[in-house]
C-alpha cells in the first residue's frame, strides 16, 4: 500500500482561522483533537478529484508572529513529516485585499 501524502496546515488564531480550516475539511468544530508533544492536531483523510489520497493535519498556534510559530512548526514537522506545510490565515488584517483573495509572502524568515 502506498503511503498517503501528508499536508500540514497551521493557522495562527484559534477562534476564526481554526474554525474556518476545520470547516473547510468537514471536521466537526467540537471534535477531539489528537495531542502530541503539547500540540493539538485535527486529522482527516481526503481523496482529490484525480484520486490522490492525502492526509490533512491541521493545528493552531494560538498567537500570531514569527517567534510564536517556530515551535509549533517544528513539532508538526517532527510529528508528521508533511510533504507540504501551509500557514493559512487572515494575513494580519492586510486591507487592500477582498475576502477570498489569496495572498502570498514576498519573503519568509
Steps between C-alpha positions, in 0.01 A plus 500: 500500500634841402551758777258791490650840435473718809409868499539705816289809547579740781285797592587771751168591659285229658171691499456583133776340297489157665123482473518594131773242428312221678178594324674500159592134551165400655652441843253554782589811698449317830696188401778384731849572366798267514758635745872445436791683665264758645337592167142432389448348154183434307556230241290400202542311175418648163485354152561756225299519179785313328492219757804597706472404870603775740530521876417850625641610837363828642639685801471844656786700646274713718690823432634690201865579441823344381633409844173341610484278192847343527428222751159393358650486149793289621261267685268438204804425283646261757167331579363456148773579240260682264599530135334841498449739790262795464456796733149621439325798649379854474832655386520721810198695386657630178230734370563532124355155427150359499371198693600189304811650337816293528796695638852355496818618670780684325744352751481245781754502781 
